[in-house]
């Protein structure tokens, strides 16, 4: 059996799954777009609807 990676988010004060995109997590935990996500680099999902489609997943823009 495979367990998804999880971590505690100090912003929403809940455990979050890291095998999704940041956008999916933000929608699930009702985070505003202005919130700086402390777990942003931990998410393993790839957002194909993002304008940065050529970017490596979880790589910050230059």
N, C-alpha and C positions, 0 to 999 in steps of 0.2 A: 504494500500500500504506500502511496506517495502523499506526504503532507506538504501543503503549500507553505512557503516561508511566511512568517508573520513577525510583526514588531509592534511595539507600543508607540502610539503617536501622542506626543505631548500637547498638540493643538486640539484634537478632538477628544483626547483622553480615553481612547479606545484602542483595542488591538486591531490592526489592519492587515489584510492580505497583501503581500508584495508581488504576487504573480499576476498583477493587473497593471493598467496604466495609471498614471497620476490623475488623469482626468476622470477615470472610472471611480477611483478611490474618493476623489473630491466630491463627486456626485453622490456617492453612497453615504458619505459622512457629512454632507452638506457644508463643505468648506467653500468660502468665498474665493473668487479669483484673485483677490488682493492678498490672500494669506500666503506667506512664504512657507512652503512645505519642508519640514526638517528631514523628511524621508525621501525627498524627490529623487535622489541618486540611487535609491534602493529598489525601486520598482523595476520589474523585469519585463513587463508588457510593452508592446510597441504600438504607438498610436498612428495608424495609417491615415487618419483624417487630419493629422497635423500638417501645417504648411512646411515644416522642416522634414519632409519625407526622406531626404538624402542623409539626414543626420543619424549617427549611430545611436541606438536606444540609450537613454539616460546620460547622454553627453550634453553638457551645457553648451549653448551657442557661443561662438567666439566673439 
